[in-house]
């Protein structure tokens, strides 16, 4: 009887962890919509990112004031701030100006980039299997990028480049998190949130000098959207922290792939994406490579190597 109760409790904990991660994936999968709403209210996605994360940082420092001291004590967290900031700049800008599904698929090259980034930053030499997964993902990217009107499978515009940059920066972010996992968790959160706001503001200022980004302006109707998005990002981060701490890394990665599903369904329904057979085929290869990478990390052999 006691064994059954323990098993039931463990099952409930697992279900809660999966739901928490699904919340995180849902928030990011549909975040393109409030970002586009803010753009329609006069706030460029870079300024929106800076403002939203300013609210998030204020909330974090209110709840965890010691986070600042830990950040100052570990200056290497500036690398985390920069990588996380570039991730948000790339993703948030791309989903407001490009086809949402195409952007999310290119962003989810992250598991493939991680093979190269971990090799360069952490000295983890890739296995034959990881290189094959990299090739599989790259094949999917070539299919996604080869539009009928383009002679070569290359990025077609700013949204493609921003999505690829964001995904690569996400891989760097994960590597830096692993490298500096001895630092206080609240200080790492401050670095990621603060870096996202600072990098977005810096990119917006540079964009203004090049007449690419308009001056910040926000209609009153956009204020609730800013506050709602800030709360959603805080809740999604809490969900990620809760779920990732209770599930295997491979399981976490697979659940997080539901972001592609949420982004695809929401954007297709609202006319922000086009689900062509080419996109579905190329996207399928990218997702397959990510799933294989996730299952490899949670396999017994993988567990022995770490």
C-alpha positions as a Python dict, from the first residue, in 0.01 Angstrom:
ca = {
    (1, 'X'): (0, 0, 0),
    (2, 'X'): (282, 240, 87),
    (3, 'X'): (460, 158, -239),
    (4, 'X'): (141, 237, -434),
    (5, 'X'): (105, 571, -254),
    (6, 'X'): (469, 659, -328),
    (7, 'X'): (425, 567, -694),
    (8, 'X'): (107, 773, -718),
    (9, 'X'): (278, 1076, -561),
    (10, 'X'): (571, 1044, -801),
    (11, 'X'): (330, 1025, -1093),
    (12, 'X'): (153, 1343, -978),
    (13, 'X'): (487, 1522, -943),
    (14, 'X'): (584, 1417, -1296),
    (15, 'X'): (250, 1535, -1434),
    (16, 'X'): (289, 1872, -1262),
    (17, 'X'): (643, 1907, -1399),
    (18, 'X'): (525, 1829, -1754),
    (19, 'X'): (240, 2080, -1719),
    (20, 'X'): (483, 2343, -1591),
    (21, 'X'): (712, 2293, -1890),
    (22, 'X'): (415, 2295, -2126),
    (23, 'X'): (316, 2634, -1979),
    (24, 'X'): (664, 2763, -2061),
    (25, 'X'): (641, 2629, -2416),
    (26, 'X'): (292, 2776, -2459),
    (27, 'X'): (400, 3124, -2347),
    (28, 'X'): (691, 3132, -2590),
    (29, 'X'): (494, 2965, -2867),
    (30, 'X'): (226, 3236, -2866),
    (31, 'X'): (445, 3529, -2757),
    (32, 'X'): (456, 3647, -3119),
    (33, 'X'): (95, 3769, -3084),
    (34, 'X'): (135, 4014, -2793),
    (35, 'X'): (462, 4136, -2947),
    (36, 'X'): (278, 4214, -3270),
    (37, 'X'): (0, 4377, -3069),
    (38, 'X'): (254, 4606, -2903),
    (39, 'X'): (398, 4688, -3244),
    (40, 'X'): (52, 4789, -3361),
    (41, 'X'): (30, 5014, -3053),
    (42, 'X'): (347, 5194, -3162),
    (43, 'X'): (617, 4997, -2977),
    (44, 'X'): (885, 4825, -3185),
    (45, 'X'): (959, 4467, -3068),
    (46, 'X'): (1305, 4571, -2947),
    (47, 'X'): (1161, 4848, -2729),
    (48, 'X'): (885, 4610, -2620),
    (49, 'X'): (1144, 4351, -2516),
    (50, 'X'): (1341, 4613, -2323),
    (51, 'X'): (1030, 4742, -2144),
    (52, 'X'): (891, 4397, -2061),
    (53, 'X'): (1220, 4279, -1914),
    (54, 'X'): (1259, 4601, -1716),
    (55, 'X'): (931, 4509, -1547),
    (56, 'X'): (1050, 4149, -1497),
    (57, 'X'): (1383, 4260, -1344),
    (58, 'X'): (1201, 4498, -1110),
    (59, 'X'): (982, 4211, -993),
    (60, 'X'): (1279, 3976, -950),
    (61, 'X'): (1481, 4226, -746),
    (62, 'X'): (1176, 4295, -531),
    (63, 'X'): (1139, 3924, -453),
    (64, 'X'): (1510, 3834, -452),
    (65, 'X'): (1715, 4145, -365),
    (66, 'X'): (2025, 3932, -304),
    (67, 'X'): (2037, 3847, -676),
    (68, 'X'): (2224, 4171, -746),
    (69, 'X'): (2504, 4092, -499),
    (70, 'X'): (2556, 3751, -655),
    (71, 'X'): (2571, 3903, -1001),
    (72, 'X'): (2836, 4156, -894),
    (73, 'X'): (3037, 3880, -726),
    (74, 'X'): (3044, 3674, -1046),
    (75, 'X'): (3136, 3906, -1337),
    (76, 'X'): (3145, 3607, -1576),
    (77, 'X'): (2765, 3624, -1570),
    (78, 'X'): (2797, 3914, -1814),
    (79, 'X'): (2861, 3647, -2081),
    (80, 'X'): (2526, 3491, -1987),
    (81, 'X'): (2358, 3830, -2003),
    (82, 'X'): (2494, 3896, -2353),
    (83, 'X'): (2403, 3550, -2488),
    (84, 'X'): (2054, 3557, -2339),
    (85, 'X'): (2005, 3912, -2464),
    (86, 'X'): (2096, 3822, -2822),
    (87, 'X'): (1861, 3523, -2802),
    (88, 'X'): (1567, 3747, -2716),
    (89, 'X'): (1663, 4016, -2966),
    (90, 'X'): (1676, 3758, -3245),
    (91, 'X'): (1360, 3566, -3157),
    (92, 'X'): (1133, 3852, -3053),
    (93, 'X'): (1221, 4068, -3353),
    (94, 'X'): (1197, 3778, -3599),
    (95, 'X'): (849, 3661, -3495),
    (96, 'X'): (708, 4011, -3546),
    (97, 'X'): (840, 4058, -3901),
    (98, 'X'): (853, 3708, -4047),
    (99, 'X'): (649, 3393, -4101),
    (100, 'X'): (608, 3261, -3745),
    (101, 'X'): (645, 2888, -3822),
    (102, 'X'): (951, 2946, -4041),
    (103, 'X'): (1108, 3161, -3768),
    (104, 'X'): (1041, 2907, -3490),
    (105, 'X'): (1180, 2620, -3699),
    (106, 'X'): (1500, 2810, -3778),
    (107, 'X'): (1528, 2909, -3412),
    (108, 'X'): (1498, 2542, -3310),
    (109, 'X'): (1826, 2465, -3481),
    (110, 'X'): (1950, 2524, -3126),
    (111, 'X'): (2010, 2150, -3051),
    (112, 'X'): (2220, 2127, -3366),
    (113, 'X'): (2421, 2440, -3285),
    (114, 'X'): (2473, 2301, -2934),
    (115, 'X'): (2694, 2026, -3078),
    (116, 'X'): (2939, 2283, -3215),
    (117, 'X'): (2908, 2528, -2926),
    (118, 'X'): (2970, 2260, -2661),
    (119, 'X'): (3276, 2146, -2857),
    (120, 'X'): (3418, 2499, -2872),
    (121, 'X'): (3323, 2623, -2523),
    (122, 'X'): (3315, 2309, -2310),
    (123, 'X'): (3560, 2082, -2490),
    (124, 'X'): (3293, 1817, -2551),
    (125, 'X'): (3394, 1640, -2870),
    (126, 'X'): (3089, 1541, -3078),
    (127, 'X'): (3013, 1175, -3132),
    (128, 'X'): (2930, 1024, -3469),
    (129, 'X'): (2563, 1014, -3367),
    (130, 'X'): (2559, 1384, -3273),
    (131, 'X'): (2719, 1478, -3606),
    (132, 'X'): (2457, 1275, -3790),
    (133, 'X'): (2184, 1462, -3599),
    (134, 'X'): (2353, 1788, -3696),
    (135, 'X'): (2346, 1685, -4064),
    (136, 'X'): (1980, 1583, -4033),
    (137, 'X'): (1888, 1923, -3887),
    (138, 'X'): (2089, 2107, -4153),
    (139, 'X'): (1913, 1908, -4426),
    (140, 'X'): (1583, 2026, -4279),
    (141, 'X'): (1705, 2385, -4280),
    (142, 'X'): (1806, 2366, -4645),
    (143, 'X'): (1455, 2245, -4731),
    (144, 'X'): (1295, 2524, -4527),
    (145, 'X'): (1519, 2792, -4680),
    (146, 'X'): (1482, 2677, -5042),
    (147, 'X'): (1181, 2887, -5137),
    (148, 'X'): (1046, 2851, -5494),
    (149, 'X'): (1152, 3207, -5579),
    (150, 'X'): (1511, 3164, -5457),
    (151, 'X'): (1781, 2979, -5660),
    (152, 'X'): (1976, 2879, -5348),
    (153, 'X'): (1875, 2762, -4997),
    (154, 'X'): (1993, 3075, -4816),
    (155, 'X'): (1820, 3307, -4566),
    (156, 'X'): (1567, 3521, -4750),
    (157, 'X'): (1549, 3824, -4528),
    (158, 'X'): (1598, 3981, -4188),
    (159, 'X'): (1357, 3742, -4013),
    (160, 'X'): (1556, 3436, -4126),
    (161, 'X'): (1887, 3583, -4014),
    (162, 'X'): (1743, 3696, -3681),
    (163, 'X'): (1592, 3352, -3614),
    (164, 'X'): (1918, 3172, -3692),
    (165, 'X'): (2113, 3419, -3477),
    (166, 'X'): (1865, 3374, -3195),
    (167, 'X'): (1889, 2996, -3207),
    (168, 'X'): (2268, 3005, -3208),
    (169, 'X'): (2267, 3249, -2915),
    (170, 'X'): (2029, 3015, -2731),
    (171, 'X'): (2281, 2733, -2772),
    (172, 'X'): (2553, 2961, -2634),
    (173, 'X'): (2324, 3057, -2345),
    (174, 'X'): (2278, 2692, -2250),
    (175, 'X'): (2653, 2627, -2268),
    (176, 'X'): (2728, 2930, -2049),
    (177, 'X'): (2463, 2815, -1799),
    (178, 'X'): (2636, 2478, -1774),
    (179, 'X'): (2980, 2637, -1747),
    (180, 'X'): (2878, 2869, -1463),
    (181, 'X'): (2620, 2651, -1288),
    (182, 'X'): (2804, 2707, -959),
    (183, 'X'): (2678, 3066, -943),
    (184, 'X'): (2359, 3153, -747),
    (185, 'X'): (2043, 3066, -941),
    (186, 'X'): (1875, 3403, -874),
    (187, 'X'): (2187, 3581, -1005),
    (188, 'X'): (2175, 3375, -1323),
    (189, 'X'): (1810, 3472, -1363),
    (190, 'X'): (1900, 3839, -1315),
    (191, 'X'): (2173, 3806, -1578),
    (192, 'X'): (1933, 3649, -1828),
    (193, 'X'): (1645, 3891, -1767),
    (194, 'X'): (1863, 4200, -1731),
    (195, 'X'): (2077, 4106, -2030),
    (196, 'X'): (1766, 4059, -2243),
    (197, 'X'): (1644, 4407, -2156),
    (198, 'X'): (1982, 4577, -2197),
    (199, 'X'): (2068, 4408, -2527),
    (200, 'X'): (1724, 4489, -2668),
    (201, 'X'): (1758, 4855, -2564),
    (202, 'X'): (2111, 4875, -2709),
    (203, 'X'): (1999, 4716, -3037),
    (204, 'X'): (1703, 4955, -3052),
    (205, 'X'): (1928, 5258, -3003),
    (206, 'X'): (2163, 5140, -3277),
    (207, 'X'): (1862, 5073, -3500),
    (208, 'X'): (1738, 5427, -3442),
    (209, 'X'): (2067, 5573, -3565),
    (210, 'X'): (2026, 5368, -3886),
    (211, 'X'): (1657, 5463, -3923),
    (212, 'X'): (1564, 5094, -3882),
    (213, 'X'): (1386, 5131, -3548),
    (214, 'X'): (1143, 5414, -3466),
    (215, 'X'): (1157, 5605, -3139),
    (216, 'X'): (969, 5435, -2855),
    (217, 'X'): (603, 5523, -2834),
    (218, 'X'): (323, 5329, -2667),
    (219, 'X'): (-48, 5394, -2675),
    (220, 'X'): (-230, 5359, -2344),
    (221, 'X'): (-403, 5047, -2476),
    (222, 'X'): (-64, 4874, -2494),
    (223, 'X'): (18, 4910, -2122),
    (224, 'X'): (-194, 4608, -2013),
    (225, 'X'): (-24, 4403, -2286),
    (226, 'X'): (321, 4494, -2149),
    (227, 'X'): (222, 4401, -1794),
    (228, 'X'): (52, 4081, -1908),
    (229, 'X'): (352, 3974, -2115),
    (230, 'X'): (589, 4046, -1825),
    (231, 'X'): (376, 3832, -1592),
    (232, 'X'): (359, 3557, -1856),
    (233, 'X'): (739, 3553, -1895),
    (234, 'X'): (784, 3535, -1517),
    (235, 'X'): (533, 3249, -1493),
    (236, 'X'): (696, 3066, -1784),
    (237, 'X'): (1038, 3095, -1621),
    (238, 'X'): (896, 2962, -1295),
    (239, 'X'): (746, 2673, -1492),
    (240, 'X'): (1079, 2601, -1656),
    (241, 'X'): (1263, 2608, -1324),
    (242, 'X'): (1004, 2376, -1163),
    (243, 'X'): (979, 2130, -1449),
    (244, 'X'): (1346, 2108, -1546),
    (245, 'X'): (1444, 2038, -1185),
    (246, 'X'): (1212, 1734, -1170),
    (247, 'X'): (1248, 1572, -1511),
    (248, 'X'): (1536, 1421, -1707),
    (249, 'X'): (1706, 1663, -1947),
    (250, 'X'): (1589, 1461, -2246),
    (251, 'X'): (1227, 1465, -2128),
    (252, 'X'): (1248, 1839, -2069),
    (253, 'X'): (1378, 1897, -2421),
    (254, 'X'): (1101, 1689, -2578),
    (255, 'X'): (825, 1867, -2384),
    (256, 'X'): (973, 2203, -2482),
    (257, 'X'): (934, 2110, -2848),
    (258, 'X'): (560, 2165, -2802),
    (259, 'X'): (648, 2533, -2850),
    (260, 'X'): (664, 2457, -3223),
    (261, 'X'): (313, 2308, -3205),
    (262, 'X'): (171, 2609, -3019),
    (263, 'X'): (343, 2853, -3254),
    (264, 'X'): (231, 2664, -3566),
    (265, 'X'): (-133, 2629, -3463),
    (266, 'X'): (-174, 2985, -3333),
    (267, 'X'): (-2, 3148, -3630),
    (268, 'X'): (-185, 2933, -3886),
    (269, 'X'): (-523, 3015, -3731),
    (270, 'X'): (-443, 3388, -3724),
    (271, 'X'): (-287, 3398, -4071),
    (272, 'X'): (70, 3472, -3955),
    (273, 'X'): (223, 3164, -4117),
    (274, 'X'): (194, 2943, -4424),
    (275, 'X'): (215, 2566, -4368),
    (276, 'X'): (338, 2445, -4707),
    (277, 'X'): (453, 2085, -4774),
    (278, 'X'): (812, 2214, -4799),
    (279, 'X'): (792, 2378, -4456),
    (280, 'X'): (634, 2066, -4307),
    (281, 'X'): (902, 1837, -4454),
    (282, 'X'): (1196, 2055, -4354),
    (283, 'X'): (1043, 2126, -4014),
    (284, 'X'): (987, 1756, -3960),
    (285, 'X'): (1359, 1688, -4010),
    (286, 'X'): (1457, 1967, -3769),
    (287, 'X'): (1215, 1841, -3504),
    (288, 'X'): (1331, 1481, -3557),
    (289, 'X'): (1692, 1586, -3500),
    (290, 'X'): (1590, 1768, -3181),
    (291, 'X'): (1394, 1464, -3054),
    (292, 'X'): (1688, 1232, -3127),
    (293, 'X'): (1920, 1468, -2940),
    (294, 'X'): (1679, 1476, -2645),
    (295, 'X'): (1637, 1098, -2628),
    (296, 'X'): (2013, 1052, -2657),
    (297, 'X'): (2066, 1275, -2352),
    (298, 'X'): (1820, 1071, -2146),
    (299, 'X'): (1952, 729, -2251),
    (300, 'X'): (2153, 508, -2008),
    (301, 'X'): (2469, 552, -2212),
    (302, 'X'): (2434, 928, -2202),
    (303, 'X'): (2379, 921, -1829),
    (304, 'X'): (2702, 725, -1780),
    (305, 'X'): (2904, 977, -1979),
    (306, 'X'): (2798, 1262, -1748),
}
